[in-house]
Amino acid sequence: MLILLAFIIVFHITSAALLFISTIDNAWWVGDNFSTDVWRMCATNSSTCMAITDEFNEYQSIQAVQAAMILSTIFCCVAFLVFILQLFRLKQGERFVLTSIIQLLSCLCVMIAASIYTDRHEELHQSHGYRMEVSKGQYGYSFVLAWIAFAFTLISGVMYLVLRKRK
């Protein structure tokens, strides 16, 4: 049982790390001489960065992605704390339902964020607010990590739902 709990804890911490990296790192959309995320756009040759502000046409979509990724990261961290508390407070045989619900909310938020970005990426990168042409890019590793975090949080949420506290 200790091995199973250790695996679940490592899996949950990995999910949280993936969420933090995909939320913070500047690689949702990359090109030869730029990288952009939901916070800023950076030119790699001059290493200058420009914040994404309300002068962009699709700023509301970017704000929705920002909010959903932040909520997902918060829910994942709260789920881990609730899991630790429930680990010592629940009677044997009870399920970690609250932890599962919070983790599945995290899963839902990251799915919403990545889905919005996937759907709106053409309009996002056609904006006249950018100082350079960013439409000729491709998805970066932070975007891929967001989808991997979706899968990890979904699996983790289901594991908590199935898991029973045993001796």
C-alpha positions as CSV (number, residue, x, y, z in Angstrom):
1,M,0.0,0.0,0.0
2,L,2.9,2.4,0.7
3,I,4.2,1.8,-2.8
4,L,0.8,2.7,-4.2
5,L,0.6,5.9,-2.1
6,A,4.1,6.9,-3.0
7,F,3.2,6.4,-6.7
8,I,0.1,8.5,-6.4
9,I,2.0,11.3,-4.6
10,V,4.7,11.3,-7.3
11,F,2.1,11.3,-10.0
12,H,0.2,14.2,-8.4
13,I,3.4,16.2,-7.9
14,T,4.3,15.5,-11.6
15,S,0.9,16.8,-12.6
16,A,1.4,20.0,-10.6
17,A,4.9,20.5,-12.0
18,L,3.5,20.1,-15.6
19,L,0.8,22.7,-14.9
20,F,3.3,25.2,-13.4
21,I,5.7,24.8,-16.3
22,S,3.0,25.1,-19.0
23,T,1.4,28.1,-17.3
24,I,4.7,30.0,-16.7
25,D,7.0,29.1,-19.5
26,N,7.1,31.1,-22.8
27,A,6.6,28.4,-25.4
28,W,2.9,27.9,-26.3
29,W,3.6,29.1,-29.9
30,V,7.1,29.2,-31.3
31,G,8.8,30.2,-34.5
32,D,12.3,30.7,-35.8
33,N,12.8,34.0,-34.2
34,F,10.1,34.3,-31.6
35,S,8.2,32.5,-28.8
36,T,4.9,33.4,-27.3
37,D,2.7,32.2,-24.5
38,V,-0.4,33.5,-22.8
39,W,1.5,36.3,-21.0
40,R,4.1,37.7,-23.4
41,M,5.8,37.5,-26.8
42,C,9.6,37.3,-27.0
43,A,11.9,37.8,-29.9
44,T,14.7,35.3,-29.6
45,N,17.3,37.2,-31.6
46,S,17.1,40.3,-29.6
47,S,15.8,38.7,-26.4
48,T,13.2,41.4,-25.9
49,C,9.8,40.6,-24.6
50,M,6.5,42.4,-24.9
51,A,3.5,41.8,-22.6
52,I,0.2,40.8,-24.2
53,T,-2.2,43.5,-23.3
54,D,-5.7,44.7,-24.3
55,E,-4.4,46.2,-27.5
56,F,-4.5,42.6,-29.0
57,N,-7.7,41.7,-30.9
58,E,-8.3,38.4,-29.1
59,Y,-7.3,39.6,-25.6
60,Q,-10.4,38.1,-24.1
61,S,-9.5,34.7,-25.3
62,I,-6.0,35.0,-23.9
63,Q,-7.5,36.1,-20.6
64,A,-9.7,33.1,-20.5
65,V,-6.7,30.8,-21.1
66,Q,-4.7,32.6,-18.4
67,A,-7.6,32.3,-15.9
68,A,-8.2,28.6,-16.7
69,M,-4.5,27.7,-16.4
70,I,-4.2,29.5,-13.1
71,L,-7.3,27.9,-11.7
72,S,-6.1,24.5,-12.9
73,T,-2.8,24.9,-11.1
74,I,-4.5,26.2,-7.9
75,F,-7.0,23.3,-8.0
76,C,-4.2,20.8,-8.4
77,C,-2.2,22.1,-5.4
78,V,-5.4,22.3,-3.3
79,A,-6.2,18.7,-4.2
80,F,-2.8,17.6,-3.1
81,L,-3.2,19.3,0.3
82,V,-6.7,17.8,0.7
83,F,-5.3,14.4,-0.2
84,I,-2.6,14.7,2.5
85,L,-5.3,15.8,5.1
86,Q,-7.7,13.1,4.1
87,L,-4.9,10.5,4.2
88,F,-4.7,11.0,8.0
89,R,-8.3,11.9,8.7
90,L,-10.4,9.3,6.8
91,K,-11.3,6.0,8.3
92,Q,-10.1,2.9,6.5
93,G,-12.2,2.0,3.5
94,E,-13.5,5.5,2.8
95,R,-12.8,7.1,-0.6
96,F,-10.9,10.2,-1.4
97,V,-14.0,11.7,-3.1
98,L,-13.2,15.4,-2.3
99,T,-9.7,15.1,-3.5
100,S,-11.0,13.4,-6.7
101,I,-13.5,16.2,-7.3
102,I,-10.9,18.9,-6.9
103,Q,-8.5,17.1,-9.2
104,L,-11.1,16.6,-11.8
105,L,-11.9,20.3,-11.6
106,S,-8.2,21.0,-12.3
107,C,-8.5,18.6,-15.3
108,L,-11.5,20.5,-16.6
109,C,-9.8,23.9,-16.3
110,V,-6.6,22.8,-18.1
111,M,-8.8,21.2,-20.8
112,I,-10.8,24.4,-21.2
113,A,-7.6,26.5,-21.5
114,A,-5.9,24.3,-24.0
115,S,-9.1,23.9,-26.0
116,I,-9.6,27.7,-26.2
117,Y,-6.0,28.2,-27.3
118,T,-6.3,25.4,-29.9
119,D,-9.6,26.9,-31.3
120,R,-8.5,30.5,-31.3
121,H,-4.8,30.2,-32.2
122,E,-5.2,31.5,-35.7
123,E,-7.0,34.7,-34.6
124,L,-4.6,35.1,-31.6
125,H,-1.6,35.2,-33.9
126,Q,-3.1,37.4,-36.6
127,S,-3.3,40.3,-34.1
128,H,-1.8,43.6,-35.1
129,G,-0.5,44.1,-31.6
130,Y,2.5,41.9,-32.3
131,R,5.6,43.7,-33.5
132,M,6.6,40.8,-35.8
133,E,4.9,38.1,-37.8
134,V,4.0,35.3,-35.5
135,S,1.4,33.5,-37.6
136,K,4.0,31.2,-39.2
137,G,4.8,29.4,-36.0
138,Q,3.9,26.1,-34.4
139,Y,2.7,24.8,-31.1
140,G,5.5,24.7,-28.5
141,Y,6.3,22.4,-25.7
142,S,4.3,24.3,-23.1
143,F,1.2,23.8,-25.1
144,V,2.0,20.0,-25.3
145,L,2.7,19.9,-21.6
146,A,-0.7,21.5,-20.9
147,W,-2.4,18.6,-22.8
148,I,-0.2,16.1,-21.0
149,A,-1.1,17.7,-17.7
150,F,-4.8,17.3,-18.7
151,A,-4.2,13.5,-19.1
152,F,-2.3,13.3,-15.9
153,T,-4.9,15.2,-13.8
154,L,-7.7,13.1,-15.4
155,I,-5.9,9.9,-14.5
156,S,-5.1,11.2,-11.1
157,G,-8.7,12.3,-10.4
158,V,-10.0,8.8,-11.4
159,M,-7.3,7.1,-9.3
160,Y,-8.4,9.1,-6.2
161,L,-12.0,8.1,-6.9
162,V,-11.1,4.4,-7.1
163,L,-8.6,4.4,-4.3
164,R,-9.6,3.1,-0.9
165,K,-7.6,3.7,2.2
166,R,-6.3,0.3,3.3
167,K,-3.8,-1.1,5.8
